[in-house]
């Protein structure tokens, strides 16, 4: 877990918003684990979420101070770079939409260099 994360292949950096509230995580679909961390998984699909080739996985620690964020394959085991394949442009658009939504909910914020 880190303060600032970069998705594999993306140029943007993200960190947790300092105004992050617990209820915002629950509203956005984060699930509390037995260890107290918060997990979020969202399939990145073109036609059907059931056949999604990739998914966005995030974990925020119980203190709301560190996070991990990665795009993985369908099984969630291998990191995938969706930015290097032009055929995955709709997947990148969906990822951008999800990240924008998490920014608007004051969960994430983009780090400007």
Order of alpha helices (4+ residues) and beta strands (2+ residues): beta-beta-alpha-beta-beta-beta-beta-alpha-beta
